[in-house]
Amino acid sequence: GSFSIAASLWQRPNIDTDMGTCLLAAEQQRVGRSDRFHQLVDVDPGDLSRDRIQEITWWPPSYTIPAVLGKRAGIDWGRSLQFSFLFFWSIGILGWALLFRRLASGHVLPWLLLSLILFRYCHHSGYLYEGGELMYWSLFPGIMLLNLLALEQRDGGRRLVILAGLATPCLVLLKYSAGISVLGIGSCWLLMARTRQTSLSNLGCWTAAAVVASAA
């Protein structure tokens, strides 16, 4: 863990094509070539003497929001990506540790955490910043914990159930393909209700909240 932090501070990360496209669009907005940070200005293939403006639809705006906030605070792009990695990496390690603590026995927990830290993808974004993938990895265990706590709620307390239903679809704001995870979590709720490990009313509340969040 300390090595990951030290290495990320020593070396500014590279960026892949996905993040590079989004970062280019943000820089174009900063210098006045476009009016929004998530639209790309490039050459019009039908008329090479003109530019065209295209909305970026393959990746959500969340890919560059942390870097844009850092840039507006006066930090250069490289430092913004470094601090973004350190912030989300720290949240992710804490979230996965809490999730493992809930699901695994005490004597297994240290080995799980060690395996997590040694796993390449855990610190990969410190060297090749990927934006939404990092944020998804960071916040997913928190969403899982929230849903686990909500599944334990009895009919009398549904605040956590509603909160879990509202929060789970928000994973899509980090990465569009996270919709698969949302469907998986929803399927678990159905299974738990079918096996009577949670009530149908809790399932209904979670589903209604998820629909509201998705529609918003």
Salt bridges, closest charged atoms under 4 A:
GLU27 OE2 - ARG30 NH2 2.85
ASP42 OD1 - ARG52 NE 2.91
ASP51 OD2 - ARG33 NH2 2.77
GLU55 OE2 - ARG36 NH2 2.11
ASP76 OD1 - ARG12 NH1 2.87
GLU130 OE2 - HIS124 NE2 3.76
GLU133 OE2 - LYS175 NZ 2.83
GLU152 OE2 - ARG102 NH2 2.41
ASP155 OD1 - ARG158 NH2 3.98
